[in-house]
């Protein structure tokens, strides 16, 4: 069960805190319509909860802006639970039915990272050494890595990280591998995509991001694959094997393409294999005649 953006459905019953229905018999409250004082908020929330139960609502989503952070305790006292927080708000929820389990979706379960495999025409890999992080001070050369930002495709994140860390301009070509792991920061899971990038035409000058790195260079692929820290670890062995196969032209990985979903004008990044790409092209050609 997921919440839908406010404004998607009919308004809440009159006399209650303002909000709009979502597509799941729930209600998303309007943060701009909250009372000015904590006392007014507490009284209005109590009356609203009773009306919402009688109306048959299930999940209630309460977004408390930072300016009204002192409302949070009153909401918790009324039965709301913490869902997630951002810089400018706290999101709380309450599941009203007592005859079935809570169906509200939990907070985001994963963070997403990228590692960029960039190869030049001399069969050298772009590598960096970290100033901070788990490899700090170990002298280990690795591919540029980083976290995907909100609203950013993994292809865009890989291009950005390479440019920021090394000054190298490169464009997304394929996803070579994906690793999922659990128990990372604050108990979240982690997805890590190994992404192949192709250098943009023209001269390229290495420019190290000094606040994050202590070194950046081009390293022969065979030397990179033999780095002791990673060469003895099965996970990295398999990743490096995929990178070498890509460099040799025997492995293509997953393409990426932005496509409309048909539900809105939004375009989503779809990843798929080469055979699927050929089949899709043949089907499209057949439809177009």
C-alpha positions in Angstrom: 0.0 0.0 0.0 1.4 3.4 -0.9 0.4 7.0 -0.3 -0.5 9.2 -3.3 0.3 12.9 -3.6 -2.0 15.3 -1.9 -4.7 16.7 -4.1 -5.3 13.4 -5.9 -8.7 12.6 -4.4 -11.7 14.2 -2.7 -11.2 16.5 0.3 -11.6 15.2 3.9 -14.9 15.5 5.6 -15.8 19.0 6.8 -14.9 20.0 10.3 -11.7 17.9 10.3 -8.1 18.8 9.6 -7.8 19.5 5.8 -6.4 16.9 3.5 -7.1 14.8 0.4 -7.9 11.1 0.0 -5.3 8.8 -1.6 -6.1 5.8 -3.7 -6.0 3.4 -0.8 -8.8 4.6 1.5 -6.3 6.8 3.2 -5.9 10.5 3.9 -3.0 12.8 3.3 -3.2 15.9 5.5 -2.4 19.3 4.2 0.6 20.7 6.2 -0.4 24.2 5.2 -3.8 23.7 6.9 -2.5 22.9 10.4 -3.6 25.2 13.2 -1.2 27.8 14.6 -0.9 26.7 18.2 -0.1 23.2 19.6 -3.3 23.3 21.8 -5.5 24.0 18.7 -3.7 21.3 16.8 -4.2 18.7 19.6 -7.9 19.4 19.9 -8.5 19.4 16.1 -6.5 16.2 15.7 -8.5 14.4 18.4 -11.8 15.4 16.9 -10.6 14.6 13.4 -9.4 11.1 14.3 -12.9 10.2 15.5 -14.5 11.5 12.4 -12.0 9.7 10.2 -12.7 6.4 11.9 -16.4 6.8 11.4 -15.8 7.7 7.7 -13.8 4.5 7.2 -10.4 5.9 6.5 -7.4 3.5 6.9 -4.0 5.2 6.8 -3.5 8.8 7.8 -0.4 10.7 6.7 0.6 13.7 8.7 3.5 15.9 7.4 4.7 18.3 10.2 6.8 21.2 8.8 9.9 22.1 10.7 8.2 25.4 11.7 5.7 23.3 13.7 8.0 20.7 15.0 6.6 21.3 18.5 3.4 19.6 17.2 5.1 16.2 16.9 4.7 15.3 20.6 1.0 15.9 20.4 0.7 13.8 17.3 2.6 10.9 19.0 0.3 11.2 22.1 -2.6 10.8 19.7 -1.3 7.5 18.4 0.8 8.6 15.4 4.1 6.8 14.7 7.3 8.2 13.0 7.6 7.2 9.3 10.5 9.3 8.0 12.1 12.8 8.3 13.7 15.2 5.9 15.5 18.5 6.5 12.2 20.5 6.5 9.6 18.1 7.8 8.7 15.0 9.8 6.2 12.5 8.4 4.0 10.6 10.8 1.4 8.0 10.2 -1.5 6.3 11.9 -3.4 3.1 10.9 -7.0 3.4 12.0 -8.5 0.0 11.5 -8.3 -2.4 14.5 -9.5 -5.5 12.7 -6.6 -5.9 10.3 -2.8 -5.4 10.2 -1.2 -2.1 9.3 -0.8 -2.0 5.5 1.0 1.4 5.2 4.3 1.0 3.4 7.5 1.4 5.6 10.1 4.1 5.0 12.6 3.6 2.1 14.6 0.4 2.7 17.6 1.0 0.5 20.3 3.5 -0.3 21.7 3.2 -3.8 25.4 3.6 -4.9 27.3 3.5 -8.2 30.8 2.5 -9.2 32.1 3.8 -12.5 34.2 1.6 -14.8 35.9 3.9 -17.3 38.4 2.5 -19.8 40.6 4.6 -22.2 41.9 3.5 -25.6 45.2 2.3 -23.9 43.1 -0.3 -22.0 43.7 1.6 -18.7 41.1 2.0 -16.0 40.3 5.3 -14.2 41.0 4.7 -10.5 41.1 6.7 -7.3 42.2 6.5 -3.7 39.9 7.7 -0.9 40.8 10.3 1.7 37.9 9.1 4.0 35.7 6.0 4.2 36.5 2.3 4.8 39.5 2.3 2.5 41.2 5.4 4.0 44.9 5.0 4.5 45.0 1.5 3.0 46.6 2.5 -0.3 43.8 0.8 -2.3 43.1 1.9 -5.8 39.4 1.6 -6.8 36.9 2.8 -9.3 35.1 6.1 -8.6 32.1 5.5 -6.4 29.3 7.5 -4.8 25.6 7.6 -3.7 22.8 8.3 -6.1 20.9 11.5 -5.1 17.2 11.8 -4.9 15.6 12.2 -8.3 18.8 11.1 -10.1 19.2 8.1 -12.4 22.0 5.8 -11.8 23.4 6.7 -15.2 23.5 10.4 -14.3 25.0 9.6 -10.8 27.9 7.7 -12.4 28.6 10.5 -14.8 28.4 13.1 -12.1 30.7 11.2 -9.7 33.4 10.6 -12.3 33.4 14.3 -13.3 33.4 15.6 -9.7 36.1 13.2 -8.4 38.4 13.1 -11.4 37.5 15.8 -13.9 36.9 13.2 -16.6 33.9 13.6 -18.9 32.3 10.3 -19.7 28.8 9.0 -20.7 26.8 6.1 -19.4 27.0 2.9 -21.6 25.9 -0.1 -19.6 25.3 -1.7 -16.2 27.8 -4.5 -15.7 26.7 -5.8 -12.3 24.5 -5.1 -9.3 25.2 -6.0 -5.7 22.6 -6.0 -2.9 23.7 -6.0 0.8 22.0 -5.4 4.1 22.8 -3.8 7.5 24.4 -0.6 6.2 23.9 2.9 7.7 21.1 3.0 10.3 20.1 -0.5 9.4 19.3 0.3 5.7 20.0 -2.1 2.9 22.2 -1.1 0.0 22.2 -1.5 -3.8 25.4 -0.9 -5.7 25.5 -0.7 -9.5 28.7 -1.2 -11.4 28.3 1.1 -14.4 30.4 1.3 -17.6 31.1 4.7 -19.0 32.6 5.7 -22.3 35.0 8.7 -22.5 33.7 11.7 -24.4 35.8 12.7 -27.4 38.6 15.3 -27.0 41.4 15.8 -24.5 40.9 14.7 -20.9 42.8 16.1 -18.0 42.7 14.4 -14.6 41.6 16.8 -11.8 41.4 15.3 -8.4 38.7 16.2 -5.9 41.0 17.0 -3.1 38.5 17.1 -0.2 37.6 13.4 -0.9 40.6 11.8 -2.6 44.3 11.5 -2.2 45.0 10.1 -5.6 43.6 9.6 -9.1 45.3 8.0 -12.1 44.9 5.7 -15.1 45.9 2.1 -14.4 46.4 -0.9 -16.8 43.3 -3.1 -16.6 45.4 -6.2 -15.8 47.1 -4.4 -12.9 43.8 -3.2 -11.6 42.4 -6.7 -11.7 45.3 -8.0 -9.7 45.2 -5.5 -6.8 45.6 -7.8 -3.7 42.8 -6.2 -1.7 40.1 -7.1 -4.2 41.7 -10.0 -6.1 41.3 -12.3 -3.2 37.6 -11.5 -2.5 35.0 -13.5 -4.5 32.6 -10.6 -4.9 35.2 -8.3 -6.4 36.6 -11.2 -8.5 33.2 -11.5 -10.2 32.9 -7.8 -10.7 36.3 -7.5 -12.2 35.6 -10.5 -14.5 32.5 -8.6 -15.8 34.6 -5.5 -16.3 37.3 -7.5 -18.2 34.6 -9.2 -20.4 33.1 -5.8 -21.2 36.5 -4.5 -22.1 37.1 -7.5 -24.4 33.8 -7.1 -26.1 32.4 -10.4 -24.9 29.9 -9.0 -22.4 27.5 -6.1 -23.1 25.7 -5.8 -19.7 22.4 -4.0 -19.5 21.4 -1.1 -21.8 19.6 1.9 -20.3 16.9 3.9 -22.0 14.5 6.6 -20.8 10.9 5.7 -21.8 7.5 7.1 -21.1 5.3 4.9 -18.9 2.0 6.0 -20.5 0.6 7.1 -17.1 2.1 10.6 -17.3 4.7 12.5 -19.2 7.4 11.2 -16.9 10.2 9.1 -18.4 11.7 6.3 -16.4 15.1 4.7 -16.8 14.7 1.1 -18.0 17.6 -1.4 -18.0 17.5 -4.4 -20.3 19.7 -6.9 -22.1 20.9 -6.8 -25.7 18.6 -9.6 -26.9 15.6 -7.8 -25.4 16.7 -4.6 -27.2 16.8 -6.4 -30.6 13.4 -8.1 -30.0 11.9 -4.8 -29.0 13.2 -3.1 -32.1 11.8 -5.9 -34.3 8.4 -5.6 -32.7 8.3 -1.8 -33.0 9.3 -2.1 -36.7 6.5 -4.7 -37.2 3.9 -2.3 -35.6 5.1 0.6 -37.7 5.0 -1.5 -40.8 
